[in-house]
Amino acid sequence: MQSLRELFRIGHGPSSSHTMGPRRAARAYLDRHPDASQFRVTLFASLAATGKGHLTDEAIYEVLGRERTCLVWKPDEALPFHPNGMRFEVIDADGQSRDAWEVFSIGGGALAEAGRTESETPDVYPLNHIMDIMEWCEERGKSYWEYVEQCEGPEIWTYLEEVWEVMAASIERGLDTEGVLPGGLHLRRKAPRYYIKATGFSPNLQSRGLVFAYALAVSEENATGGRIVTAPTCGSCGVLPAVLYHIYKTRDISKKRLLHALAVAGLVGNIAKTCGSISGAEAGCQAEVGVACAMAAAAASYTFGGGLRAIEYAAEMGLEHHFGMTCDPVCGLVQVPCIERNAHAAARALDCNIYATFAEGIHRISYDQAVAVMKQTGRDIPSLYRETAEGGLAVEYHRVK
C-alpha cells in the first residue's frame, strides 16, 4: 500500500475524482508540453456525465488555459479500465494531433495510466489486509498506529498534523459562513444553523446536532471549492473530521492521541483503496461515504480505548451497512444527496464504535471481507447509479420538478 500522503490529500473541492484528479493530470501533461499552443482534452463516461457539475472543465482550464484548450465531452463512451477516463492531446498548427495520453482519475485524487497507478511515493506498507496487520500487531504487542509509524517513519506525524489542521479549519470556516451554495440547486448552507440549534438542546441531542453541524460544515466548504482533505474523497470529506473534531472538543484527549486516531483511520481507508475502491464512479457511494464511515468508526473506537479487534469490527460495520449505496448526484453536483449523507455517516460511525464496544470485537465478517464485497457490489451496480446522474435521485428530482 502507498503512503497515507496519497490517501489524505490536501486540496480544493468539490470532487477528488472529477476536480482534483483532472487538475493533477492537466498539470502533468502541461509539464510535458509547456510550449504547446493548443490542447484537446476528451472526457469520457462518468467524468463527462457529471463533469460540469463537479467543475472538471474549470479545473482543466485553470491549468492549461481556457483560450488554448478544446474540451470534448463523451458521456456515452467509456475507455477500458475505469469510468473516469481522459485523453489529452497536443494540436499542432496544421490541426494534427500528437502525443495522445490516456489517464484515469480513480478516486481520492489519484491517477492511473494503462492499469498502472501513478503515485508520488512508493508502496511503504508490506501488508494490505487488516487481519494480517492485526496479526503483526498482536505478535509484537503493537497498536495499528504503531504499524503506520513502522512503515511510514516518524515524519508521518508532521504530515498528519497538517492534515488535522486543515480539517479543523474547514469545520470552523463552514460554521462561520452562510449563504447559498453554487450551482442550480440554490441550496442554502445549513451548518451554522445546525450548530446554533444544537447548543440549545439537552446534552444527548446536542451531541448529535454538533456532529451533524461539523460534517455539514466541511461538506459545504467542499461544495464551494474550499480547501479540504480527501478522507478518502472530497465527496465524503466531512465524515472523519466531524467525528474527530467532536471527540476532541468533548473529551480530554491529547493532540498526539488524536493524530494516532487519524493514522488508524488512514490505515482503514488505505486498505479499502488498495483492495477495493474509493471511487463513486467505479463502485457507487458505498466506496466513498461507506469507506469514510469505516474510517471514522475505527478512529472513534481507538480514541475510546478500543483494542485491535474492536477497532476492526467498528470499521467493518461502518462499511458493511453502506453496501449497495448508489451515487446519484442531483444536477451532477456534490450537494444532494452527498452533503446530508456525510452528516448521517458521521453519526453512524459513532454508533458503530458503541456497538463494537458492547460486542467486545466479536463478529463473523472481517473488514477485509467487507472490502471485497463492496468492490464486487460496485461492479454489479448498473452504471446509471455510479456517478453518471442518470438514475436514482438525479432522475427523480427532475421528473417531479
GUMARMI-718211 format. One record per residue (C-alpha): z, y, x; residue in three letters. Coordinates in Angstrom, 3 decimals, padded with zeros to 6 digits, m for minus. Layout:
N
Z,Y,X,r
Z,Y,X,ALA
...
***
This chain:
401
Z,Y,X,r
000.000,000.000,000.000,MET
m000.629,003.569,001.049,GLN
001.970,006.222,001.718,SER
003.794,007.928,m001.144,LEU
001.952,011.042,000.010,ARG
m001.092,009.513,m001.655,GLU
000.766,008.982,m004.929,LEU
002.780,012.202,m005.163,PHE
000.024,014.776,m004.671,ARG
000.879,018.453,m004.955,ILE
m001.888,020.404,m006.641,GLY
m003.140,022.127,m009.769,HIS
m003.852,020.579,m013.184,GLY
m004.938,019.819,m015.734,PRO
m006.210,016.401,m014.619,SER
m005.777,014.398,m011.431,SER
m008.889,012.301,m012.076,SER
m011.054,014.993,m013.682,HIS
m009.936,018.079,m011.740,THR
m008.123,017.184,m008.514,MET
m010.391,014.246,m007.624,GLY
m013.713,016.076,m008.172,PRO
m012.365,019.117,m006.305,ARG
m011.491,016.932,m003.301,ARG
m014.873,015.210,m003.457,ALA
m016.678,018.547,m003.556,ALA
m014.755,019.726,m000.505,ARG
m015.617,016.567,001.388,ALA
m019.311,016.961,000.541,TYR
m019.294,020.641,001.474,LEU
m017.828,019.728,004.864,ASP
m020.879,017.506,005.392,ARG
m023.330,020.221,004.326,HIS
m021.732,023.629,004.915,PRO
m025.129,025.384,005.186,ASP
m026.820,023.858,002.120,ALA
m028.410,026.402,m000.202,SER
m028.441,024.204,m003.319,GLN
m026.395,021.273,m004.643,PHE
m026.829,018.935,m007.587,ARG
m023.779,017.125,m008.945,VAL
m024.174,014.478,m011.619,THR
m021.117,013.407,m013.611,LEU
m021.114,010.019,m015.337,PHE
m019.341,008.238,m018.219,ALA
m015.746,009.335,m018.868,SER
m015.905,012.034,m016.228,LEU
m018.808,013.625,m018.100,ALA
m017.472,012.930,m021.601,ALA
m014.278,014.943,m021.178,THR
m015.094,016.896,m018.034,GLY
m015.437,020.296,m019.680,LYS
m012.095,019.996,m021.450,GLY
m010.495,018.927,m018.173,HIS
m012.184,021.757,m016.201,LEU
m014.191,019.403,m013.983,THR
m017.046,021.881,m013.822,ASP
m014.757,024.722,m012.787,GLU
m013.154,022.584,m010.063,ALA
m016.576,021.808,m008.563,ILE
m017.880,025.366,m008.909,TYR
m014.729,026.643,m007.195,GLU
m015.655,024.678,m004.067,VAL
m019.456,024.561,m003.994,LEU
m020.159,027.859,m005.740,GLY
m021.492,028.353,m009.243,ARG
m024.677,030.092,m008.097,GLU
m025.872,027.216,m005.910,ARG
m024.677,024.209,m007.905,THR
m026.540,022.447,m010.709,CYS
m024.290,020.216,m012.832,LEU
m025.788,017.308,m014.749,VAL
m023.723,015.608,m017.473,TRP
m024.413,011.917,m018.289,LYS
m021.595,010.721,m020.605,PRO
m023.637,007.731,m021.801,ASP
m024.442,006.407,m018.347,GLU
m021.944,004.696,m016.054,ALA
m022.090,003.869,m012.371,LEU
m020.721,000.496,m011.214,PRO
m017.073,000.177,m010.149,PHE
m015.320,002.912,m012.182,HIS
m015.948,005.134,m015.252,PRO
m015.233,008.345,m013.308,ASN
m018.373,008.382,m011.191,GLY
m020.030,011.341,m009.441,MET
m023.224,011.752,m007.442,ARG
m023.550,014.664,m005.006,PHE
m026.955,015.687,m003.631,GLU
m028.386,018.455,m001.479,VAL
m031.551,020.013,m002.939,ILE
m033.984,021.290,m000.323,ASP
m036.189,024.360,m000.669,ALA
m039.071,022.164,m001.853,ASP
m036.897,020.664,m004.622,GLY
m036.387,017.322,m002.919,GLN
m033.019,015.568,m002.995,SER
m031.347,014.205,000.114,ARG
m028.106,012.576,001.251,ASP
m027.039,011.344,m002.185,ALA
m023.349,010.425,m002.189,TRP
m021.765,008.409,m004.981,GLU
m017.996,008.646,m005.214,VAL
m015.397,007.760,m007.836,PHE
m012.248,009.539,m008.960,SER
m009.949,006.583,m009.562,ILE
m006.796,008.310,m010.770,GLY
m003.969,010.335,m009.292,GLY
m006.445,012.495,m007.362,GLY
m007.569,009.547,m005.223,ALA
m011.221,008.817,m004.425,LEU
m013.142,005.630,m003.763,ALA
m016.595,005.099,m002.315,GLU
m018.620,001.936,m002.967,ALA
m015.446,m000.003,m003.744,GLY
m013.632,001.315,m000.683,ARG
m010.644,003.533,m001.411,THR
m010.513,006.751,000.566,GLU
m007.121,007.723,001.909,SER
m005.633,010.387,004.085,GLU
m003.108,007.918,005.515,THR
m003.413,004.219,006.398,PRO
m001.644,001.475,004.497,ASP
002.005,001.554,005.520,VAL
003.589,m000.992,003.167,TYR
003.105,m004.661,004.116,PRO
004.385,m005.783,000.693,LEU
002.891,m004.605,m002.608,ASN
004.753,m006.682,m005.227,HIS
008.223,m005.767,m006.419,ILE
009.513,m009.344,m006.308,MET
008.533,m009.660,m002.637,ASP
010.128,m006.300,m001.878,ILE
013.265,m007.342,m003.781,MET
013.498,m010.495,m001.670,GLU
013.100,m008.413,001.511,TRP
015.906,m006.121,000.360,CYS
018.237,m008.944,m000.694,GLU
017.851,m010.719,002.641,GLU
018.870,m007.568,004.512,ARG
021.339,m006.032,002.088,GLY
018.996,m003.066,001.607,LYS
018.010,m000.882,m001.331,SER
014.453,m000.057,m002.440,TYR
014.648,003.424,m000.928,TRP
015.554,001.877,002.418,GLU
012.378,m000.201,002.257,TYR
010.463,003.035,001.691,VAL
012.133,004.614,004.710,GLU
011.491,001.492,006.808,GLN
007.762,001.676,006.031,CYS
007.216,005.443,005.939,GLU
009.661,006.625,008.583,GLY
012.412,009.232,008.130,PRO
009.853,012.048,007.881,GLU
009.061,010.945,004.314,ILE
012.233,012.708,003.166,TRP
010.852,016.082,004.210,THR
007.768,015.481,002.085,TYR
009.753,014.184,m000.899,LEU
011.985,017.242,m000.717,GLU
008.878,019.409,m001.082,GLU
007.741,017.211,m003.979,VAL
011.069,017.724,m005.705,TRP
010.970,021.479,m005.183,GLU
007.514,021.685,m006.779,VAL
008.635,019.503,m009.692,MET
011.723,021.622,m010.329,ALA
009.762,024.863,m010.026,ALA
007.208,023.662,m012.608,SER
010.036,022.957,m015.064,ILE
011.617,026.348,m014.530,GLU
008.288,028.192,m014.896,ARG
007.478,026.240,m018.019,GLY
010.825,027.009,m019.636,LEU
010.298,030.706,m018.992,ASP
006.674,031.019,m020.163,THR
005.485,031.468,m023.728,GLU
002.045,031.836,m025.261,GLY
m000.965,029.744,m026.205,VAL
m002.457,027.020,m024.011,LEU
m006.136,027.407,m023.028,PRO
m008.812,025.531,m024.956,GLY
m009.978,025.283,m028.532,GLY
m006.789,023.776,m029.994,LEU
m004.826,027.049,m029.739,HIS
m001.690,025.034,m029.091,LEU
001.431,027.110,m028.557,ARG
003.831,026.285,m025.756,ARG
006.935,024.524,m027.071,LYS
009.180,024.103,m024.031,ALA
011.024,027.474,m024.273,PRO
011.846,026.944,m027.977,ARG
012.946,023.342,m027.455,TYR
015.224,024.448,m024.634,TYR
016.868,027.211,m026.675,ILE
017.300,024.933,m029.702,LYS
018.766,022.136,m027.580,ALA
021.545,024.339,m026.251,THR
022.866,024.802,m029.788,GLY
023.190,021.104,m030.657,PHE
026.048,018.668,m030.114,SER
026.120,017.018,m026.649,PRO
024.248,013.880,m027.752,ASN
021.355,015.708,m029.405,LEU
021.456,018.379,m026.730,GLN
020.783,015.785,m024.047,SER
017.633,014.529,m025.762,ARG
016.456,018.044,m026.580,GLY
016.778,019.152,m022.973,LEU
014.841,016.117,m021.719,VAL
012.088,016.921,m024.232,PHE
012.052,020.553,m023.082,ALA
011.816,019.659,m019.389,TYR
008.922,017.235,m019.944,ALA
007.103,019.721,m022.158,LEU
007.599,022.470,m019.571,ALA
005.842,020.530,m016.799,VAL
003.069,019.193,m019.039,SER
002.356,022.660,m020.431,GLU
002.215,024.077,m016.915,GLU
m000.254,021.317,m016.052,ASN
m002.392,022.137,m019.106,ALA
m002.779,025.707,m017.845,THR
m003.831,024.594,m014.363,GLY
m000.392,025.286,m012.897,GLY
000.996,023.785,m009.691,ARG
002.476,020.347,m010.331,ILE
002.942,016.930,m008.718,VAL
000.983,013.861,m009.798,THR
003.594,011.349,m010.967,ALA
001.494,009.281,m010.987,PRO
m001.173,011.555,m012.558,THR
m001.494,015.104,m013.866,CYS
m001.652,013.895,m017.467,GLY
001.690,012.108,m017.050,SER
003.297,014.577,m014.647,CYS
006.123,015.626,m016.996,GLY
007.967,012.312,m017.360,VAL
009.592,011.743,m013.964,LEU
010.522,015.400,m013.269,PRO
012.165,015.678,m016.709,ALA
014.377,012.645,m016.131,VAL
015.367,013.591,m012.580,LEU
015.984,017.248,m013.459,TYR
018.151,016.303,m016.422,HIS
020.234,013.901,m014.338,ILE
020.520,016.424,m011.526,TYR
021.715,019.131,m013.927,LYS
024.203,016.989,m015.872,THR
025.574,014.565,m013.259,ARG
027.295,015.212,m009.965,ASP
024.673,013.648,m007.696,ILE
023.655,014.865,m004.267,SER
020.200,016.070,m003.267,LYS
019.995,013.055,m000.945,LYS
020.571,010.613,m003.814,ARG
018.000,012.471,m005.882,LEU
015.410,012.045,m003.136,LEU
016.298,008.368,m002.865,HIS
015.627,008.068,m006.608,ALA
012.284,009.785,m006.106,LEU
011.430,007.212,m003.426,ALA
012.357,004.348,m005.776,VAL
010.138,005.854,m008.469,ALA
007.321,006.264,m005.976,GLY
007.556,002.634,m004.921,LEU
007.239,001.520,m008.552,VAL
004.250,003.807,m009.105,GLY
002.615,002.709,m005.874,ASN
002.736,m000.926,m006.940,ILE
001.009,m000.080,m010.215,ALA
m001.612,001.992,m008.415,LYS
m002.318,m000.784,m005.894,THR
m002.185,m003.858,m008.123,CYS
m003.146,m002.337,m011.477,GLY
m004.382,001.147,m012.293,SER
m003.145,004.666,m012.889,ILE
m006.439,005.865,m014.369,SER
m006.699,006.635,m018.084,GLY
m010.472,006.265,m017.865,ALA
m010.071,002.752,m016.478,GLU
m007.048,001.396,m018.354,ALA
m006.024,003.849,m021.064,GLY
m002.871,005.934,m021.318,CYS
m000.684,002.900,m020.550,GLN
m001.834,003.377,m016.945,ALA
m000.682,006.993,m016.925,GLU
002.245,007.570,m019.285,VAL
003.264,003.884,m019.158,GLY
003.469,003.872,m015.366,VAL
005.209,007.266,m015.404,ALA
007.823,005.849,m017.781,CYS
008.341,002.862,m015.470,ALA
008.804,005.190,m012.502,MET
011.291,007.381,m014.360,ALA
013.213,004.373,m015.710,ALA
013.575,002.962,m012.191,ALA
014.733,006.331,m010.866,ALA
017.291,006.665,m013.674,ALA
018.587,003.146,m013.066,SER
019.080,003.873,m009.377,TYR
020.889,007.169,m009.951,THR
023.307,005.496,m012.386,PHE
024.149,002.739,m009.905,GLY
021.706,000.029,m010.944,GLY
021.124,m002.806,m008.493,GLY
017.794,m004.215,m007.377,LEU
017.306,m006.369,m010.474,ARG
018.415,m003.734,m012.967,ALA
016.016,m001.215,m011.422,ILE
013.153,m003.714,m011.578,GLU
013.971,m004.552,m015.213,TYR
014.099,m000.887,m016.236,ALA
010.688,m000.338,m014.651,ALA
009.221,m003.431,m016.310,GLU
010.486,m002.330,m019.700,MET
009.097,001.168,m019.275,GLY
005.614,m000.211,m018.632,LEU
005.649,m003.194,m020.991,GLU
006.394,m001.152,m024.082,HIS
003.392,001.066,m023.465,HIS
000.925,m001.843,m023.349,PHE
m002.288,m001.017,m025.181,GLY
m001.694,002.749,m025.373,MET
m005.083,004.382,m025.738,THR
m006.336,007.516,m024.021,CYS
m007.895,009.615,m026.801,ASP
m007.619,013.304,m025.841,PRO
m008.483,015.677,m028.680,VAL
m011.301,018.017,m027.600,CYS
m011.136,016.349,m024.179,GLY
m008.034,018.409,m023.348,LEU
m004.804,017.238,m021.707,VAL
m002.809,018.581,m024.662,GLN
m002.906,016.340,m027.752,VAL
m001.512,013.685,m027.663,PRO
m000.761,013.879,m023.929,CYS
001.955,016.542,m023.786,ILE
004.028,015.024,m026.584,GLU
003.723,011.579,m025.016,ARG
005.320,012.878,m021.822,ASN
008.384,014.022,m023.755,ALA
008.792,010.742,m025.624,HIS
008.242,008.663,m022.471,ALA
010.939,010.618,m020.636,ALA
013.444,009.821,m023.389,ALA
012.313,006.186,m023.419,ARG
012.828,005.930,m019.653,ALA
016.485,006.858,m020.074,LEU
016.809,004.238,m022.828,ASP
015.233,001.601,m020.552,CYS
017.930,002.309,m017.994,ASN
020.691,001.826,m020.571,ILE
019.160,m001.398,m021.904,TYR
018.685,m002.846,m018.407,ALA
022.302,m001.984,m017.600,THR
023.572,m003.919,m020.624,PHE
021.317,m006.852,m019.707,ALA
022.580,m006.804,m016.086,GLU
018.964,m007.012,m014.964,GLY
018.432,m010.460,m016.517,ILE
014.999,m010.854,m018.128,HIS
011.917,m013.104,m018.185,ARG
008.875,m010.919,m017.430,ILE
008.708,m009.306,m013.995,SER
007.359,m005.841,m013.280,TYR
004.583,m007.486,m011.230,ASP
003.521,m009.476,m014.277,GLN
003.628,m006.346,m016.431,ALA
001.328,m004.545,m013.975,VAL
m001.148,m007.450,m014.077,ALA
m001.100,m007.488,m017.885,VAL
m001.562,m003.715,m018.008,MET
m004.627,m003.982,m015.793,LYS
m006.184,m006.748,m017.909,GLN
m005.327,m004.979,m021.155,THR
m007.045,m001.876,m019.816,GLY
m010.205,m003.867,m019.188,ARG
m010.064,m005.219,m022.735,ASP
m009.638,m001.800,m024.386,ILE
m013.037,m000.532,m025.626,PRO
m014.390,002.408,m023.622,SER
m014.151,004.773,m026.603,LEU
m010.344,004.538,m026.232,TYR
m010.365,005.195,m022.480,ARG
m010.517,008.965,m021.973,GLU
m014.005,009.403,m023.407,THR
m012.716,011.277,m026.517,ALA
m014.993,009.051,m028.614,GLU
m012.284,007.247,m030.590,GLY
m008.756,007.413,m031.938,GLY
m007.107,010.786,m032.438,LEU
m010.003,012.595,m030.765,ALA
m012.329,011.494,m033.570,VAL
m009.816,011.603,m036.440,GLU
m008.863,015.207,m035.672,TYR
m012.452,016.394,m036.060,HIS
m013.125,014.136,m039.074,ARG
m010.219,015.566,m041.055,VAL
m010.807,019.090,m039.845,LYS
***
